[in-house]
Amino acid sequence: MKRLVAATLFILLTLTLSACGQAMRQPDIKLNPHPKMRYEITLAIEDAPGLFDAVDGFSSYQVSNDRCIPLQPISGAQHTPRKSAPLSLTRVSDKLYKGTFYVDYLQDENYFGLGVCRWSMTFVGFSLQIGNLVFSHSLDLNEALLGKPVPRYFNNRSYFSEDAKSKRDDHPRITSGSAQRSDFKKDSNSTFSMTLTAKESFQ
């Protein structure tokens, strides 16, 4: 649940402008020149009541060792560096998309002069948008490494909601659905699913 909340908030932040984020000091984050942990991820959409305006994928990373991060001079808080990267997506059909990501996408380095900061991939996710509504689903690192299909279910009524009919703006409504189709009870036969499957790629 925590991962779903984090992924949902992350999507919202990437779709909006954050004055707070602009004020935060960010290091000059470098890409790993020789990433090796390459994965292919597949998004399968089943029983959706219609098409989507946009399908996007991304991978999210953050520094995992806080000792390399300086304290803020007034609050004493630490702002953990985070970075996202868009997935290179291939549309196979309206129901199937494939993308690639690297677990070791970012360069471990001494960004603040306090020791080497080590990056960790936190999750990889997809967002399907129609109107001003975003359907989101993500895998955390452990789920991605396991390579098992992970479905997420959504109510068809959301697809026809007022948000879905509205014009897109900077503050979309985001829904992360449910892990079980049965959670919708009486509407269990009126749902669609997004299933994510990741597997290591040696290409």
Disulfide bonds with the S-S distance in Angstrom:
Cys68-Cys117 2.05
